[in-house]
């Protein structure tokens, strides 16, 4: 049925882009309902999704039958019955290329298609290519188009993929410099190489005596381990450059950490400078009589203030040059967001020490960042919610799926989702830097995810605990009161007993008292919550727990000092009250793997005026307004003509959303506020951090 009968091998191989193999069936909306069996997730590729939507089709994944039926009936079936044209593609991710599990009424009326990797790569081993993220299919497809040899087995296919997708030929990696360049390139690009391919690479490298003592698996698979490895050997490299007798005169610290790495190789040096600028490597203190070459001074702490100023200037120039544009991928923006957060922390730490020129350049770049990101969000954000949660979730509502996949592989594990409400990525870096100074024995893996838009707690945090898009909780979009039931439902559907599922919110608020509208201190039930929390964590029956910390969000809504004030208060909260640190310590001690994230970030915005709406608006926000009548949105848009009418893809169908543009807010003209709800980079891309007990002696010493 479908594509396997419609597209022969010759047609597939005559195409220059693998996406055309699928897009030829979606050139124009001529079928009201199309059913697609997609066992390999080809339809979830970001660029392909955007192209299909641009051609006039809506896409709806078939995952949860009840949620699907609601979305199908309310969003499409009733409009078809009224004679309206809406073209829908239903995507079934199934281990087999079959549509039989779809509802009978769909099978009776829909066009059926099947797409799979064997059609694109018939001579490559299916187990090998099915491990690949779809983002890597184009370079593989281009190389395969030139291949004229026989069918390949597993090892030959793996070597083919390593060479043409990741640029790796194991036999050519002969020296530490060769391997170091490979590792630096991989982690700089955030490449996701399947474990099967890495196992083949490690097997080859183990034959080389140079790499006998290298923790190869950890260095290849874990960015944190790799940077810890570099950090420990950086001082050793500097020590090896000193003239004979220098160490005898000034013993200093011990640098016996293995063979010095070839940091001075030209291709290696190009990465090292950037790693220090980004803060992934830290400069070291050295004895006074040591000499250091000019290029390596970036990694030596002569004077912390001057180093930070050089770092700010270098990172600013780098980001001015590397700002993503409209054709960037979500991964490009996620990587940029981390670097932008680093620059923002530096900007406000250095403050008055920056020259006027540097301050102006940062301000101009900030405006460019928000303009480019907003443009990208308008044209690409709607494709993200359908993306797979492996190897890493892209959006917050996929985090529970990611956790469940981990639990499937580690059935005895205990998992904790800690949502720090309102924590922006730059504020996470403040926390991370404090923990770095304290040197905790934790294994930490950092990444990022996209929040839901509008970036409001009832929308984005509720989606995080529900594990679904907001469209599937149409009756509770304005409240957080159902988070616990959503969390329970998600895990019960995956086989957990209700007694093994925990949830608590409003944690960590005792440090900064809740205050009412008149400034009075509200009643405090923190002692009861803390007792309940301790009971949860020490209860051996509990297998998964969801926790919400409200302190950062509370700080934000009373903040008058902007981003610098947020950094100061978050640091104070962490160092004086230590609630988050104690919580993570307790979780790790009780054998939990911790997933720390946020439902949205925040941004310092200026007022453009409040629309005069009376009772017409269903939810007021400083960066977002939500209406259940599009006519009311139109009235508000007349009062705020620069505001953005946001698409409601993934949201309950009755909602219409108006967003404040750029770094503006719906507050009085001339006023400023730290707020959220919009599509600024700082609001949308938030931290996603995995924390567990440190099991590796090579683990990052910052934690």
Secondary structure as UniProt FT lines:
FT   HELIX           3..6
FT   HELIX           9..13
FT   TURN            18..19
FT   HELIX           20..23
FT   TURN            24..25
FT   STRAND          33..37
FT   TURN            39..40
FT   HELIX           42..44
FT   HELIX           46..54
FT   TURN            55..56
FT   STRAND          57..61
FT   HELIX           65..72
FT   HELIX           73..77
FT   HELIX           78..81
FT   TURN            82..83
FT   STRAND          87..92
FT   TURN            100..101
FT   HELIX           104..109
FT   STRAND          111..114
FT   HELIX           117..120
FT   TURN            122..123
FT   HELIX           126..129
FT   TURN            130..131
FT   HELIX           134..136
FT   HELIX           137..145
FT   HELIX           154..166
FT   HELIX           170..172
FT   HELIX           176..189
FT   HELIX           195..205
FT   TURN            206..207
FT   HELIX           209..211
FT   TURN            212..213
FT   HELIX           216..221
FT   HELIX           223..240
FT   TURN            244..245
FT   HELIX           246..249
FT   TURN            263..264
FT   HELIX           266..278
FT   TURN            288..289
FT   HELIX           294..299
FT   HELIX           304..322
FT   TURN            326..327
FT   HELIX           330..350
FT   HELIX           351..353
FT   HELIX           356..380
FT   HELIX           381..386
FT   HELIX           396..398
FT   HELIX           399..409
FT   TURN            411..412
FT   STRAND          414..420
FT   TURN            421..422
FT   HELIX           425..438
FT   STRAND          442..450
FT   HELIX           457..466
FT   HELIX           470..472
FT   TURN            474..475
FT   TURN            477..478
FT   TURN            481..482
FT   HELIX           483..492
FT   TURN            493..495
FT   HELIX           498..500
FT   STRAND          501..507
FT   TURN            517..518
FT   HELIX           526..538
FT   TURN            540..541
FT   STRAND          544..549
FT   HELIX           551..557
FT   HELIX           562..572
FT   HELIX           573..577
FT   HELIX           579..589
FT   TURN            590..591
FT   STRAND          592..597
FT   STRAND          603..607
FT   TURN            614..615
FT   STRAND          619..620
FT   STRAND          624..627
FT   HELIX           630..639
FT   TURN            641..642
FT   STRAND          644..646
FT   TURN            649..650
FT   TURN            653..654
FT   STRAND          656..659
FT   TURN            662..663
FT   STRAND          664..665
FT   TURN            669..670
FT   STRAND          672..675
FT   HELIX           681..684
FT   STRAND          685..693
FT   TURN            697..698
FT   TURN            701..702
//
